[in-house]
Structures are given as C-alpha cells and as structure tokens.
Amino acid sequence: MLLLIISLIVLALILISFVPHIYHAWLDKGTREISLHYLLFNAICSTEHLLMVFFYTINLHIDSPVDLPIDIPTEAGYWTHNPRNALDWVNFVQVLGVWVLWNILLGLNLYHRPTNRLRKPLIVVIYFGFLMVSIGPVIADAVSDIFCPPHHPNCPQIERDPIALFHGLHFFILLPFLTTIPLVIGIVKQARIPLQTHNITGLKFQAVAFTLSAVAWVPRVSVPWDLYLDGTHPIILVINAWYHMVGFVTVDDAVFALGQGIFLWLSLRQIKRAEERERQPLLE
C-alpha cells in the first residue's frame, strides 16, 4: 500500500513537471530555447518505453503458469505482477502520460516555431514512421489476431511468432539505441543552444521529479529475481538482464534528470553572467 501511495505521488509530480514547459511553449507560440532534435529524441525514447510497457502490461500479461516457456513464480512476471494489480496500472499510466506530454510539447513547437521548410516535414515523417513500426505492431497484436498462424486464429501470445521476433529485436538489440543513447545525444544538442532562462521552474521541477521517479522504479516493477540470483550468473549478466527487462526506465529517468540538472546549472550561470554584464557600465 505504501509503495502504491509513493507511486501515485511520483506519477502526479512527473505529470505536473511538464506543465511549465507546455505553458511556456503555448504562451510563446513555441520556444527556440528547446531544440527540436531534443524534443524528437525524447519523444522517440518515450515511445520505446511505451512499446515495452504496453507489451508487458497488455500483450504479454501472464494468465497462468502453463502459458510460459520457463518456470516463473505465479505471483511474478516481467514488469507486471500476476494478476495485475493497481501498482501495475499506475506504472502503465505514468509511461503513457509521459509519452502523451512529450507528444504535446513536440507538437506545439512544430506547429508554432518558424523553421526551415524541410525540417518540420522531415521530423514529422521520421516520428510518424517510427510510431508505425514501433507502437503500431503491439497495438495491432493487442486488438486482433493478425500475428496468429492462419490455421489457429485467436491463438495465445506464445504462438504469435512475428510479434515475439519483433519484441526480441527491441528487447535484445534496439532498446539502448532508442532510449538511453538518444537521450544523451539530445542533451548534448540541447546544451549547445541558448538555454531555458525563462523556465527555471520547469527545469527544477523535472530534475527533482525524474530523480524521484528513477529511484522509485526499482521497487515498483516486478522482476522474477529467482531466475537470476541463484549464484550461477555473472553479475554483469544480471545487470544486463535487469536493464533490458525493467531497468531501462530507471536509467533513462536518471539520465533525463541529470540532463535537466545540467541545463538548470547552465541557465543559472547564463543569467548570472547577463546580470554582471548589465551592472558593468554602472560600475565604470
């Protein structure tokens, strides 16, 4: 119960932390203080998060142990518990909410910001193309039997080979390249342009909120640790398995919080230097 309450508080803080940025973008009809590449990379990262969490929570929900190719305790699963509980749905809502808010922020800046004629269509094509080949298949799998064998409609998840291969591709190969690495690249690109000197509150809020979220994710999600902590697996393999199963949200929230903290420090330093330049003629 305590963990659920903490998760609800973190959920509220995360969602509220976007309000200053969205308000700033709406009020100023887009803001040049945020790189479109930075917004695009964060939208891609949040889409990959939603893909994985949607698949675990909706598509791959464990109904009974006999559906599994490996022996997982009935109360545990990857990401969700069995049966799914309120905490699992709070986790899902947080990932979904962050995805929606990044899309709103990206959409506002694309709509309002004057920029190169080719840049906007290119970003839109890249992002919508990514949506079609990422979250599109898992939604199609959740609402239909399109990935079932022709002779076995409405088959269980374990028999849907195409979606299993699709998930495996993201799980084993693409996950870091579509989450953590784009976040780091986005932070580097954002740090090269004039910073958000008019939105210090938003930077502070997100640095704190996402730090709390990164810490809270560790106990919030379900992991069948008995499969890995039996003493026969090297620690590096355990860490790698944790990252690919559930740890990517912890790592990415921590990286994002660090990035917002860096932007906050650079913005405050920029404001201080501007104030010093304004006072300089008076001192002379």
KERO-844370 format. One record per residue (C-alpha): residue number from 1; residue in three letters; x, y, z. Coordinates in Angstrom, 3 decimals, m for minus. Each point is the difference from the previous one (the first is absolute). Layout:
k NUM&r ALA&X X&Y Y&Z Z
...
***
This chain:
k 1&r MET&X 0.000&Y 0.000&Z 0.000
k 2&r LEU&X 2.826&Y 2.394&Z 0.885
k 3&r LEU&X 1.713&Y m0.705&Z m3.322
k 4&r LEU&X m3.252&Y 0.719&Z m1.845
k 5&r ILE&X m0.377&Y 3.345&Z 1.791
k 6&r ILE&X 3.612&Y 0.924&Z m0.807
k 7&r SER&X m0.565&Y m0.994&Z m3.629
k 8&r LEU&X m3.116&Y 2.188&Z m0.212
k 9&r ILE&X 1.937&Y 2.954&Z 1.421
k 10&r VAL&X 2.826&Y m0.551&Z m2.497
k 11&r LEU&X m2.551&Y m0.300&Z m2.814
k 12&r ALA&X m1.561&Y 3.333&Z 0.974
k 13&r LEU&X 3.398&Y 1.719&Z 0.257
k 14&r ILE&X 1.117&Y m1.333&Z m3.382
k 15&r LEU&X m3.156&Y 1.149&Z m1.776
k 16&r ILE&X m0.020&Y 3.408&Z 1.716
k 17&r SER&X 3.685&Y 0.529&Z m0.844
k 18&r PHE&X m0.915&Y 0.347&Z m3.680
k 19&r VAL&X m2.507&Y 2.798&Z 0.641
k 20&r PRO&X 2.540&Y 2.899&Z 0.112
k 21&r HIS&X 1.605&Y m1.158&Z m3.259
k 22&r ILE&X m3.324&Y m0.464&Z m1.804
k 23&r TYR&X m1.312&Y 3.312&Z 1.347
k 24&r HIS&X 3.203&Y 1.743&Z m1.083
k 25&r ALA&X m0.234&Y m1.517&Z m3.507
k 26&r TRP&X m3.712&Y 0.902&Z m0.264
k 27&r LEU&X 0.431&Y 3.544&Z 1.304
k 28&r ASP&X 2.970&Y 0.785&Z m2.230
k 29&r LYS&X m1.421&Y m1.847&Z m3.026
k 30&r GLY&X 2.876&Y m2.441&Z 0.108
k 31&r THR&X 3.397&Y 0.642&Z 1.507
k 32&r ARG&X 3.392&Y 0.154&Z m1.666
k 33&r GLU&X 1.591&Y m0.865&Z 3.328
k 34&r ILE&X m0.808&Y m3.691&Z m0.551
k 35&r SER&X 1.647&Y m1.853&Z m2.870
k 36&r LEU&X m2.415&Y m1.828&Z m2.303
k 37&r HIS&X 2.520&Y m2.851&Z m0.121
k 38&r TYR&X m0.062&Y m0.145&Z 3.802
k 39&r LEU&X m3.808&Y m0.231&Z m0.035
k 40&r LEU&X 0.061&Y m2.620&Z m2.761
k 41&r PHE&X 2.530&Y m2.195&Z 1.819
k 42&r ASN&X m2.027&Y 0.182&Z 3.215
k 43&r ALA&X m3.193&Y m0.846&Z m1.893
k 44&r ILE&X 1.732&Y m3.010&Z m1.585
k 45&r CYS&X 1.312&Y m1.118&Z 3.394
k 46&r SER&X m3.449&Y 0.302&Z 1.608
k 47&r THR&X m1.527&Y m1.920&Z m2.928
k 48&r GLU&X 2.443&Y m2.860&Z 0.521
k 49&r HIS&X m0.857&Y 0.014&Z 3.708
k 50&r LEU&X m3.695&Y m0.182&Z m0.867
k 51&r LEU&X 0.638&Y m2.815&Z m2.474
k 52&r MET&X 1.726&Y m2.153&Z 2.604
k 53&r VAL&X m2.389&Y 0.795&Z 2.858
k 54&r PHE&X m3.089&Y m0.399&Z m2.199
k 55&r PHE&X 1.290&Y m3.386&Z m1.153
k 56&r TYR&X 0.680&Y m1.190&Z 3.554
k 57&r THR&X m3.189&Y 1.396&Z 1.529
k 58&r ILE&X m2.517&Y m0.706&Z m2.766
k 59&r ASN&X 1.378&Y m2.477&Z m2.543
k 60&r LEU&X 2.122&Y m2.256&Z 2.177
k 61&r HIS&X m2.079&Y m0.020&Z 3.153
k 62&r ILE&X 0.445&Y m3.353&Z 1.735
k 63&r ASP&X m3.332&Y m1.749&Z 0.463
k 64&r SER&X 1.341&Y m3.327&Z 1.220
k 65&r PRO&X 3.395&Y m1.671&Z 0.491
k 66&r VAL&X m0.687&Y m2.553&Z m2.735
k 67&r ASP&X 0.222&Y 2.729&Z m2.642
k 68&r LEU&X 3.659&Y 0.548&Z 0.769
k 69&r PRO&X 3.018&Y m1.634&Z m1.648
k 70&r ILE&X 1.976&Y 0.418&Z 3.249
k 71&r ASP&X m0.836&Y m0.513&Z 3.643
k 72&r ILE&X m0.964&Y 3.385&Z 1.449
k 73&r PRO&X m1.719&Y 0.248&Z 3.389
k 74&r THR&X m3.735&Y 0.635&Z m0.407
k 75&r GLU&X 0.144&Y 3.275&Z 1.937
k 76&r ALA&X 2.775&Y 1.449&Z m2.159
k 77&r GLY&X 0.500&Y 0.911&Z m3.599
k 78&r TYR&X 1.965&Y 2.356&Z m2.176
k 79&r TRP&X m1.036&Y 3.502&Z 0.996
k 80&r THR&X m3.489&Y m0.941&Z 1.277
k 81&r HIS&X m1.196&Y m2.178&Z 2.836
k 82&r ASN&X m2.339&Y m2.941&Z m0.425
k 83&r PRO&X m2.795&Y 0.880&Z 0.192
k 84&r ARG&X 0.541&Y 3.618&Z m0.978
k 85&r ASN&X m0.535&Y 2.318&Z 2.928
k 86&r ALA&X m0.578&Y 3.732&Z 0.509
k 87&r LEU&X 3.749&Y 0.666&Z 0.078
k 88&r ASP&X 0.416&Y m1.515&Z m3.471
k 89&r TRP&X m2.652&Y 2.345&Z m1.385
k 90&r VAL&X 1.552&Y 3.036&Z 1.705
k 91&r ASN&X 3.302&Y m0.914&Z m1.669
k 92&r PHE&X m1.747&Y m0.334&Z m3.353
k 93&r VAL&X m1.793&Y 3.341&Z 0.409
k 94&r GLN&X 3.289&Y 1.757&Z 0.830
k 95&r VAL&X 1.739&Y m1.295&Z m3.128
k 96&r LEU&X m3.056&Y 0.775&Z m2.136
k 97&r GLY&X m0.376&Y 3.469&Z 1.541
k 98&r VAL&X 3.643&Y 0.910&Z m0.606
k 99&r TRP&X m0.348&Y m1.129&Z m3.621
k 100&r VAL&X m3.121&Y 2.140&Z m0.496
k 101&r LEU&X 1.636&Y 3.071&Z 1.559
k 102&r TRP&X 3.149&Y m0.304&Z m2.121
k 103&r ASN&X m2.220&Y m0.213&Z m3.065
k 104&r ILE&X m1.887&Y 3.133&Z 1.065
k 105&r LEU&X 3.256&Y 1.875&Z 0.568
k 106&r LEU&X 1.426&Y m1.157&Z m3.331
k 107&r GLY&X m3.245&Y 0.826&Z m1.808
k 108&r LEU&X m0.218&Y 3.519&Z 1.448
k 109&r ASN&X 3.545&Y 0.821&Z m1.021
k 110&r LEU&X m0.399&Y m1.483&Z m3.471
k 111&r TYR&X m3.227&Y 1.927&Z m0.568
k 112&r HIS&X 1.081&Y 3.400&Z 1.279
k 113&r ARG&X 3.717&Y 0.207&Z m0.613
k 114&r PRO&X 1.218&Y 1.670&Z m3.204
k 115&r THR&X 2.692&Y m2.238&Z m1.419
k 116&r ASN&X 1.394&Y m1.411&Z m3.213
k 117&r ARG&X m2.760&Y m1.205&Z m2.341
k 118&r LEU&X 1.525&Y m3.445&Z m0.282
k 119&r ARG&X 0.779&Y m0.485&Z 3.690
k 120&r LYS&X m3.585&Y m0.201&Z 1.267
k 121&r PRO&X m1.207&Y m2.544&Z m2.603
k 122&r LEU&X 3.171&Y m2.032&Z 0.511
k 123&r ILE&X m0.513&Y m0.195&Z 3.772
k 124&r VAL&X m3.683&Y m0.870&Z m0.464
k 125&r VAL&X 0.805&Y m2.743&Z m2.526
k 126&r ILE&X 2.763&Y m1.457&Z 2.193
k 127&r TYR&X m2.158&Y m0.039&Z 3.115
k 128&r PHE&X m3.197&Y m1.313&Z m1.580
k 129&r GLY&X 2.018&Y m2.602&Z m1.863
k 130&r PHE&X 1.516&Y m1.090&Z 3.301
k 131&r LEU&X m3.466&Y m0.168&Z 1.595
k 132&r MET&X m1.241&Y m2.268&Z m2.788
k 133&r VAL&X 2.865&Y m2.480&Z 0.370
k 134&r SER&X 0.229&Y 0.099&Z 3.803
k 135&r ILE&X m3.203&Y 0.465&Z 1.975
k 136&r GLY&X m2.177&Y m0.853&Z m3.013
k 137&r PRO&X 0.715&Y m3.764&Z m0.036
k 138&r VAL&X m0.554&Y m0.503&Z 3.747
k 139&r ILE&X m3.345&Y 1.833&Z m0.136
k 140&r ALA&X m1.011&Y m2.083&Z m3.027
k 141&r ASP&X 0.985&Y m3.147&Z 1.899
k 142&r ALA&X m2.010&Y 1.081&Z 3.048
k 143&r VAL&X m3.250&Y 0.612&Z m1.890
k 144&r SER&X 0.162&Y m2.747&Z m2.632
k 145&r ASP&X 1.422&Y m3.414&Z m0.856
k 146&r ILE&X 1.921&Y 1.316&Z m3.008
k 147&r PHE&X 3.219&Y m1.690&Z 1.164
k 148&r CYS&X m1.586&Y m3.412&Z 0.611
k 149&r PRO&X 0.647&Y m2.920&Z m2.373
k 150&r PRO&X m2.641&Y m0.206&Z m2.779
k 151&r HIS&X m1.246&Y m3.347&Z 1.287
k 152&r HIS&X m0.270&Y 1.154&Z 3.630
k 153&r PRO&X m1.887&Y 3.299&Z 0.440
k 154&r ASN&X m0.216&Y 1.560&Z 3.460
k 155&r CYS&X 3.127&Y m1.895&Z 1.019
k 156&r PRO&X 1.757&Y 0.637&Z 3.338
k 157&r GLN&X 2.862&Y 2.482&Z 0.118
k 158&r ILE&X 2.651&Y m2.708&Z 0.082
k 159&r GLU&X m0.997&Y m1.161&Z m3.514
k 160&r ARG&X 0.209&Y 3.456&Z m1.612
k 161&r ASP&X 3.464&Y m0.354&Z m1.505
k 162&r PRO&X 0.157&Y 3.320&Z m1.949
k 163&r ILE&X m0.744&Y 2.129&Z 3.057
k 164&r ALA&X 2.409&Y m2.113&Z 2.063
k 165&r LEU&X 2.759&Y 0.708&Z m2.532
k 166&r PHE&X m0.975&Y 3.680&Z m0.027
k 167&r HIS&X 0.222&Y 0.182&Z 3.794
k 168&r GLY&X 3.278&Y m1.909&Z 0.016
k 169&r LEU&X 1.510&Y 2.445&Z m2.493
k 170&r HIS&X m0.864&Y 2.927&Z 2.254
k 171&r PHE&X 0.789&Y m1.839&Z 3.242
k 172&r PHE&X 3.453&Y m1.322&Z m0.929
k 173&r ILE&X 1.275&Y 2.491&Z m2.592
k 174&r LEU&X m1.902&Y 3.262&Z m0.507
k 175&r LEU&X m0.947&Y 0.964&Z 3.565
k 176&r PRO&X 3.146&Y 1.966&Z 0.972
k 177&r PHE&X 0.258&Y 1.551&Z m3.482
k 178&r LEU&X m3.564&Y 1.332&Z 0.216
k 179&r THR&X m0.012&Y 1.083&Z 3.654
k 180&r THR&X 3.179&Y 0.817&Z 1.919
k 181&r ILE&X 2.233&Y 0.913&Z m2.954
k 182&r PRO&X m2.504&Y 2.437&Z m1.615
k 183&r LEU&X m0.495&Y 1.612&Z 3.416
k 184&r VAL&X 3.723&Y 0.661&Z 0.323
k 185&r ILE&X 0.226&Y 1.329&Z m3.576
k 186&r GLY&X m3.006&Y 2.235&Z 0.636
k 187&r ILE&X 1.578&Y 1.419&Z 3.148
k 188&r VAL&X 3.206&Y 0.802&Z m1.899
k 189&r LYS&X m1.952&Y 1.740&Z m2.786
k 190&r GLN&X m2.162&Y 1.929&Z 2.463
k 191&r ALA&X 3.043&Y 1.216&Z 1.928
k 192&r ARG&X 1.365&Y 1.655&Z m3.165
k 193&r ILE&X m2.874&Y 2.479&Z m0.427
k 194&r PRO&X m1.205&Y 2.924&Z 2.181
k 195&r LEU&X m1.445&Y m1.511&Z 3.139
k 196&r GLN&X m3.374&Y 0.238&Z 1.707
k 197&r THR&X 0.724&Y 3.116&Z 2.051
k 198&r HIS&X m3.720&Y 0.792&Z 0.156
k 199&r ASN&X m1.039&Y m3.441&Z 1.228
k 200&r ILE&X 2.204&Y m0.659&Z 2.998
k 201&r THR&X m2.993&Y m1.339&Z 1.945
k 202&r GLY&X m0.613&Y m2.719&Z m2.570
k 203&r LEU&X 3.631&Y m1.100&Z 0.059
k 204&r LYS&X 0.052&Y m0.182&Z 3.797
k 205&r PHE&X m3.274&Y m1.889&Z 0.121
k 206&r GLN&X 1.004&Y m2.588&Z m2.586
k 207&r ALA&X 3.467&Y m0.538&Z 1.458
k 208&r VAL&X m1.557&Y m0.855&Z 3.367
k 209&r ALA&X m3.030&Y m1.908&Z m1.323
k 210&r PHE&X 1.961&Y m2.255&Z m2.346
k 211&r THR&X 2.660&Y m0.674&Z 2.631
k 212&r LEU&X m2.736&Y m1.220&Z 2.350
k 213&r SER&X m1.517&Y m2.005&Z m2.844
k 214&r ALA&X 3.323&Y m1.676&Z m0.824
k 215&r VAL&X 0.394&Y m1.112&Z 3.614
k 216&r ALA&X m3.631&Y m1.065&Z 0.353
k 217&r TRP&X 0.009&Y m2.186&Z m3.121
k 218&r VAL&X 2.328&Y m2.526&Z 1.645
k 219&r PRO&X m2.558&Y m1.415&Z 2.483
k 220&r ARG&X m3.055&Y 0.837&Z m2.123
k 221&r VAL&X 0.421&Y m2.527&Z m2.808
k 222&r SER&X m0.110&Y m3.773&Z 0.219
k 223&r VAL&X 3.111&Y m2.031&Z m0.799
k 224&r PRO&X 0.324&Y m3.800&Z 0.441
k 225&r TRP&X 3.300&Y 0.319&Z 1.843
k 226&r ASP&X 0.039&Y m3.713&Z 0.885
k 227&r LEU&X 0.959&Y m0.715&Z m3.602
k 228&r TYR&X 3.132&Y 2.138&Z 0.234
k 229&r LEU&X 1.184&Y 0.155&Z 3.602
k 230&r ASP&X 0.739&Y m3.696&Z 0.475
k 231&r GLY&X 3.751&Y 0.578&Z 0.043
k 232&r THR&X 0.670&Y m1.512&Z m3.416
k 233&r HIS&X m0.271&Y 3.197&Z m2.070
k 234&r PRO&X 2.817&Y 2.585&Z m0.187
k 235&r ILE&X m1.043&Y 3.343&Z 1.475
k 236&r ILE&X 0.519&Y 1.753&Z m3.344
k 237&r LEU&X m2.599&Y m2.288&Z m1.590
k 238&r VAL&X m2.420&Y 0.651&Z 2.862
k 239&r ILE&X 0.398&Y 3.777&Z m0.446
k 240&r ASN&X m0.452&Y m0.345&Z m3.758
k 241&r ALA&X m3.149&Y m2.093&Z 0.476
k 242&r TRP&X m1.371&Y 2.507&Z 2.530
k 243&r TYR&X 0.615&Y 2.911&Z m2.388
k 244&r HIS&X m1.720&Y m1.675&Z m2.941
k 245&r MET&X m2.943&Y m1.294&Z 2.056
k 246&r VAL&X m0.871&Y 2.991&Z 2.171
k 247&r GLY&X 3.097&Y 2.060&Z 0.771
k 248&r PHE&X m0.118&Y 2.068&Z m3.174
k 249&r VAL&X m2.646&Y 2.294&Z 1.525
k 250&r THR&X 2.122&Y 0.510&Z 3.114
k 251&r VAL&X 3.125&Y 0.761&Z m2.035
k 252&r ASP&X m1.790&Y 2.279&Z m2.462
k 253&r ASP&X m1.825&Y 1.975&Z 2.701
k 254&r ALA&X 3.318&Y 0.449&Z 1.815
k 255&r VAL&X 1.722&Y 1.158&Z m3.214
k 256&r PHE&X m2.832&Y 2.427&Z m0.744
k 257&r ALA&X 0.079&Y 1.368&Z 3.559
k 258&r LEU&X 3.769&Y 0.470&Z m0.284
k 259&r GLY&X m0.490&Y 1.822&Z m3.298
k 260&r GLN&X m2.599&Y 2.342&Z 1.498
k 261&r GLY&X 2.353&Y 0.646&Z 2.910
k 262&r ILE&X 2.799&Y 0.889&Z m2.426
k 263&r PHE&X m2.321&Y 2.338&Z m1.931
k 264&r LEU&X m1.071&Y 1.615&Z 3.277
k 265&r TRP&X 3.607&Y 0.624&Z 1.023
k 266&r LEU&X 0.891&Y 1.398&Z m3.434
k 267&r SER&X m3.113&Y 2.197&Z m0.035
k 268&r LEU&X 0.710&Y 1.440&Z 3.445
k 269&r ARG&X 3.590&Y 0.670&Z m1.033
k 270&r GLN&X m1.240&Y 1.687&Z m3.174
k 271&r ILE&X m2.381&Y 2.215&Z 1.990
k 272&r LYS&X 2.760&Y 0.925&Z 2.441
k 273&r ARG&X 2.341&Y 0.999&Z m2.837
k 274&r ALA&X m2.744&Y 2.094&Z m1.631
k 275&r GLU&X m0.613&Y 1.815&Z 3.290
k 276&r GLU&X 3.724&Y 0.650&Z 0.396
k 277&r ARG&X 0.169&Y 1.481&Z m3.516
k 278&r GLU&X m2.945&Y 2.283&Z 0.791
k 279&r ARG&X 1.682&Y 1.260&Z 3.174
k 280&r GLN&X 3.374&Y 0.515&Z m1.643
k 281&r PRO&X m0.742&Y 3.462&Z m1.563
k 282&r LEU&X m1.308&Y 1.226&Z 3.352
k 283&r LEU&X 3.219&Y m0.999&Z 1.726
k 284&r GLU&X 2.102&Y 1.761&Z m2.616
***
